[in-house]
Amino acid sequence: MINNEVEGSEFGLDSEGMRALLVDEVAKAIFLGQITDDNPSPSNGKTSLDQLLEWEFDIEGEDGMRQLKTDVFARVLELRGGCDMFGYDDVIF
């Protein structure tokens, strides 16, 4: 899904541009059902989404993870065509 070997600088992207690109790729994978956030691993208690975000974004700590997941799920809502009261609760909370 996400090609870690491609550097953002090859495409003229700074770190914020690369972050936006990765957020978009993760959001698309969630939208397509390839990644979930509802089945924690028995070995470490983290979902596939948590593990992917930690690896791709080198995140440590709850605050960084919470902000990143908010950005990813906001993009998922955009891919779904917007937000309604029910969709927001399902994705964000």
Backbone as a chain_set.jsonl record, in Angstrom:
{"seq": "MINNEVEGSEFGLDSEGMRALLVDEVAKAIFLGQITDDNPSPSNGKTSLDQLLEWEFDIEGEDGMRQLKTDVFARVLELRGGCDMFGYDDVIF", "coords": {"N": [[0.815, -1.187, 0.0], [1.641, 1.459, 1.042], [4.517, 2.914, -0.087], [7.445, 2.781, 1.323], [9.989, 3.182, 0.397], [10.097, 5.246, -1.355], [11.122, 8.461, -1.418], [9.942, 11.579, -0.22], [11.248, 13.866, -1.107], [11.982, 13.317, -3.698], [9.785, 13.962, -5.115], [9.533, 16.605, -4.754], [8.444, 17.241, -2.293], [8.007, 18.601, 0.938], [8.395, 17.903, 4.475], [5.83, 18.269, 5.546], [4.247, 18.012, 3.278], [4.79, 15.375, 2.589], [3.733, 14.12, 4.834], [1.022, 14.745, 4.509], [0.517, 13.339, 2.161], [0.914, 10.68, 3.022], [-1.083, 10.517, 5.018], [-3.317, 10.723, 3.379], [-3.057, 8.346, 1.844], [-3.32, 6.363, 3.849], [-5.897, 6.947, 4.747], [-7.388, 6.345, 2.44], [-6.977, 3.587, 2.346], [-8.327, 2.806, 4.655], [-10.913, 3.623, 3.965], [-11.39, 1.857, 1.873], [-11.534, -0.469, 3.251], [-9.251, -1.914, 3.816], [-7.642, -1.496, 5.982], [-8.212, -1.568, 9.451], [-9.581, -0.244, 12.531], [-10.509, -1.557, 14.698], [-9.85, -3.971, 15.836], [-7.894, -4.991, 18.086], [-4.551, -6.213, 18.527], [-3.779, -9.244, 20.184], [-1.273, -9.509, 21.291], [-0.042, -6.97, 21.659], [-2.044, -5.12, 22.062], [-2.699, -3.175, 20.223], [-4.321, -1.767, 17.365], [-4.459, -2.592, 13.827], [-4.343, -0.193, 12.446], [-3.215, 1.543, 14.384], [-0.653, 0.382, 14.634], [0.346, 0.651, 12.019], [0.371, 3.476, 11.731], [2.18, 4.206, 13.756], [4.504, 3.053, 12.733], [4.809, 4.146, 10.076], [4.808, 6.92, 10.592], [6.513, 7.261, 12.66], [5.712, 7.673, 15.391], [5.43, 8.523, 18.789], [3.765, 8.368, 21.838], [0.582, 9.415, 23.162], [-0.68, 11.867, 22.455], [0.371, 12.677, 19.946], [-0.457, 10.5, 18.389], [-3.238, 10.655, 18.666], [-3.803, 13.128, 17.369], [-2.92, 12.559, 14.777], [-4.594, 10.381, 14.066], [-7.02, 11.733, 14.119], [-6.664, 13.463, 11.934], [-6.432, 11.565, 9.877], [-8.958, 10.259, 9.993], [-10.608, 12.416, 9.456], [-10.002, 12.819, 6.79], [-10.971, 10.394, 5.789], [-13.697, 10.817, 6.154], [-14.052, 12.88, 4.289], [-13.569, 11.433, 1.954], [-15.772, 9.789, 2.0], [-17.677, 11.495, 1.196], [-18.428, 13.6, 2.749], [-19.827, 14.657, 5.888], [-22.144, 13.382, 8.197], [-24.365, 13.407, 11.024], [-24.435, 10.799, 12.063], [-22.362, 9.422, 10.755], [-20.086, 10.83, 11.609], [-19.926, 10.226, 14.343], [-19.474, 7.461, 14.176], [-16.946, 7.27, 12.956], [-15.122, 9.043, 14.232], [-15.397, 8.715, 17.028]], "CA": [[0.0, 0.0, 0.0], [2.458, 2.649, 1.135], [5.865, 2.561, -0.477], [8.383, 3.474, 2.204], [11.253, 3.41, -0.269], [10.004, 6.464, -2.145], [11.328, 9.641, -0.584], [9.141, 12.735, -0.616], [12.072, 14.855, -1.795], [11.997, 12.986, -5.118], [8.61, 14.58, -5.719], [9.515, 17.996, -4.355], [7.603, 17.39, -1.112], [8.648, 18.796, 2.231], [7.887, 16.942, 5.459], [4.372, 18.427, 5.652], [3.666, 17.438, 2.066], [4.901, 13.918, 2.698], [2.765, 13.72, 5.855], [-0.306, 14.827, 3.889], [0.424, 12.236, 1.208], [0.744, 9.442, 3.783], [-2.419, 10.566, 5.624], [-4.264, 10.422, 2.302], [-2.95, 6.924, 1.505], [-3.891, 5.579, 4.948], [-7.348, 7.184, 4.72], [-7.941, 5.57, 1.322], [-6.973, 2.168, 2.734], [-9.439, 2.634, 5.606], [-12.128, 3.771, 3.171], [-11.561, 0.635, 1.082], [-11.648, -1.611, 4.152], [-7.998, -2.649, 3.878], [-7.099, -1.278, 7.325], [-9.281, -1.322, 10.426], [-9.2, 0.296, 13.828], [-11.461, -2.144, 15.636], [-9.465, -5.317, 16.232], [-6.551, -4.918, 18.664], [-3.712, -7.401, 18.591], [-3.683, -9.799, 21.528], [0.093, -9.418, 21.811], [0.351, -5.629, 22.096], [-3.223, -4.302, 22.316], [-2.825, -2.106, 19.23], [-5.006, -2.14, 16.131], [-3.614, -2.51, 12.633], [-4.153, 1.226, 12.155], [-2.238, 2.067, 15.341], [0.672, -0.13, 14.294], [0.764, 1.274, 10.767], [0.683, 4.884, 11.967], [3.428, 4.278, 14.518], [5.619, 2.69, 11.864], [4.947, 5.093, 8.974], [5.022, 8.293, 11.037], [7.455, 7.239, 13.778], [5.015, 8.388, 16.458], [5.467, 8.044, 20.161], [2.904, 9.158, 22.705], [-0.85, 9.461, 22.855], [-1.097, 13.123, 21.825], [0.704, 12.619, 18.528], [-1.316, 9.494, 17.764], [-4.608, 11.176, 18.636], [-3.889, 14.146, 16.322], [-2.769, 11.899, 13.485], [-5.825, 9.638, 13.786], [-8.048, 12.738, 13.8], [-6.415, 13.892, 10.551], [-6.741, 10.451, 8.973], [-10.401, 10.029, 9.934], [-11.204, 13.564, 8.764], [-9.848, 12.537, 5.36], [-11.913, 9.313, 5.486], [-15.01, 11.455, 6.01], [-14.061, 13.568, 2.994], [-13.696, 10.405, 0.914], [-17.152, 9.296, 2.045], [-18.55, 12.509, 0.611], [-18.849, 14.578, 3.749], [-20.097, 14.189, 7.237], [-23.461, 13.557, 8.793], [-24.293, 13.196, 12.473], [-24.18, 9.4, 12.361], [-21.041, 9.08, 10.252], [-19.065, 11.438, 12.444], [-19.812, 9.431, 15.571], [-18.909, 6.154, 13.854], [-15.553, 7.347, 12.559], [-14.268, 9.792, 15.156], [-15.448, 8.277, 18.433]], "C": [[0.858, 1.25, 0.0], [3.892, 2.246, 0.853], [6.85, 3.392, 0.329], [9.693, 3.809, 1.509], [11.249, 4.676, -1.111], [10.13, 7.65, -1.206], [10.511, 10.802, -1.124], [9.938, 13.755, -1.389], [12.156, 14.583, -3.293], [10.837, 13.64, -5.854], [8.506, 16.054, -5.347], [8.652, 18.254, -3.13], [8.459, 17.651, 0.116], [8.023, 17.819, 3.224], [6.373, 17.055, 5.633], [3.664, 17.848, 4.435], [3.694, 15.925, 2.092], [3.907, 13.388, 3.722], [1.359, 13.705, 5.267], [-0.521, 13.676, 2.911], [0.186, 10.91, 1.94], [-0.618, 9.388, 4.462], [-3.463, 10.189, 4.581], [-4.248, 8.938, 1.943], [-3.567, 6.039, 2.591], [-5.416, 5.727, 4.952], [-8.011, 6.397, 3.592], [-8.009, 4.081, 1.678], [-8.084, 1.878, 3.745], [-10.761, 2.668, 4.858], [-12.429, 2.495, 2.387], [-11.656, -0.628, 1.938], [-10.384, -2.44, 4.272], [-7.335, -2.552, 5.247], [-8.274, -1.01, 8.249], [-8.697, -0.777, 11.724], [-10.053, -0.324, 14.923], [-11.068, -3.535, 16.143], [-8.039, -5.306, 16.796], [-5.844, -6.271, 18.689], [-3.673, -7.937, 20.018], [-2.285, -9.626, 22.129], [0.476, -8.028, 22.309], [-0.823, -4.676, 22.332], [-3.45, -3.177, 21.324], [-3.516, -2.637, 17.977], [-4.031, -2.075, 14.963], [-3.352, -1.054, 12.265], [-3.11, 1.83, 13.093], [-0.819, 1.656, 14.962], [1.207, 0.501, 13.016], [1.171, 2.723, 10.986], [1.978, 5.039, 12.752], [4.636, 4.01, 13.624], [5.858, 3.739, 10.781], [5.347, 6.495, 9.441], [5.991, 8.393, 12.205], [6.917, 8.033, 14.968], [5.217, 7.712, 17.791], [4.563, 8.959, 20.973], [1.479, 9.259, 22.204], [-1.265, 10.729, 22.113], [-0.815, 13.13, 20.325], [-0.184, 11.643, 17.78], [-2.742, 10.014, 17.633], [-4.776, 12.208, 17.517], [-3.807, 13.512, 14.945], [-4.029, 11.119, 13.116], [-6.976, 10.592, 13.456], [-7.887, 13.201, 12.359], [-6.79, 12.804, 9.55], [-8.247, 10.262, 8.853], [-11.151, 11.219, 9.331], [-11.123, 13.352, 7.254], [-10.78, 11.397, 4.927], [-13.312, 9.896, 5.282], [-15.117, 12.205, 4.696], [-14.244, 12.563, 1.858], [-15.105, 9.832, 0.856], [-18.138, 10.313, 1.485], [-19.06, 13.515, 1.614], [-19.207, 13.899, 5.047], [-21.567, 14.391, 7.578], [-23.335, 13.212, 10.272], [-23.936, 11.748, 12.819], [-22.78, 8.989, 11.922], [-19.925, 9.635, 11.102], [-18.842, 10.615, 13.702], [-19.158, 8.08, 15.295], [-17.408, 6.224, 13.606], [-14.691, 7.976, 13.639], [-14.264, 9.185, 16.544], [-15.497, 6.799, 18.567]], "O": [[0.808, 2.028, -0.952], [4.421, 1.334, 1.488], [7.06, 4.571, 0.044], [10.441, 4.655, 2.0], [12.31, 5.131, -1.539], [9.319, 7.813, -0.294], [10.401, 10.986, -2.337], [9.387, 14.448, -2.244], [12.376, 15.505, -4.078], [10.895, 13.846, -7.066], [7.48, 16.683, -5.608], [8.173, 19.372, -2.941], [9.495, 17.017, 0.317], [7.199, 16.991, 2.836], [5.701, 16.046, 5.845], [2.592, 17.257, 4.563], [2.742, 15.269, 1.67], [3.304, 12.334, 3.517], [0.594, 12.769, 5.497], [-1.61, 13.107, 2.841], [-0.651, 10.111, 1.52], [-1.25, 8.332, 4.488], [-4.385, 9.424, 4.865], [-5.305, 8.335, 1.757], [-4.261, 5.071, 2.28], [-6.138, 4.747, 5.139], [-9.092, 5.84, 3.783], [-8.982, 3.402, 1.351], [-8.709, 0.819, 3.692], [-11.633, 1.832, 5.095], [-13.588, 2.1, 2.255], [-11.838, -1.726, 1.413], [-10.431, -3.561, 4.778], [-6.557, -3.427, 5.628], [-9.218, -0.312, 7.879], [-7.493, -0.844, 11.971], [-10.295, 0.301, 15.955], [-11.864, -4.201, 16.806], [-7.084, -5.581, 16.07], [-6.467, -7.32, 18.851], [-3.547, -7.16, 20.965], [-2.138, -9.601, 23.351], [1.233, -7.905, 23.272], [-0.616, -3.54, 22.759], [-4.298, -2.314, 21.55], [-3.328, -3.787, 17.58], [-2.917, -1.567, 15.095], [-2.255, -0.717, 11.82], [-2.218, 2.55, 12.645], [0.099, 2.476, 14.969], [2.385, 0.848, 12.937], [2.207, 3.157, 10.482], [2.787, 5.914, 12.444], [5.668, 4.669, 13.75], [6.992, 4.178, 10.589], [6.127, 7.177, 8.777], [6.263, 9.491, 12.691], [7.574, 8.939, 15.48], [5.181, 6.487, 17.902], [4.594, 10.179, 20.812], [1.205, 9.197, 21.006], [-2.118, 10.669, 21.227], [-1.661, 13.538, 19.529], [-0.618, 11.923, 16.662], [-3.379, 9.83, 16.595], [-5.771, 12.178, 16.794], [-4.552, 13.893, 14.041], [-4.485, 11.187, 11.974], [-7.811, 10.286, 12.605], [-8.876, 13.32, 11.637], [-7.388, 13.081, 8.51], [-8.768, 10.121, 7.747], [-12.224, 11.04, 8.755], [-12.064, 13.669, 6.526], [-11.319, 11.429, 3.821], [-14.022, 9.515, 4.351], [-16.165, 12.173, 4.052], [-14.99, 12.817, 0.911], [-15.577, 9.437, -0.21], [-19.318, 10.005, 1.323], [-20.036, 14.215, 1.347], [-18.922, 12.722, 5.263], [-22.152, 15.433, 7.285], [-22.276, 12.763, 10.71], [-23.204, 11.509, 13.779], [-22.089, 8.277, 12.651], [-18.909, 8.967, 11.296], [-17.703, 10.341, 14.08], [-18.364, 7.605, 16.108], [-16.675, 5.321, 14.009], [-13.609, 7.463, 13.926], [-13.214, 9.145, 17.186], [-15.542, 6.282, 19.683]]}, "num_chains": 1, "name": "protein.A"}
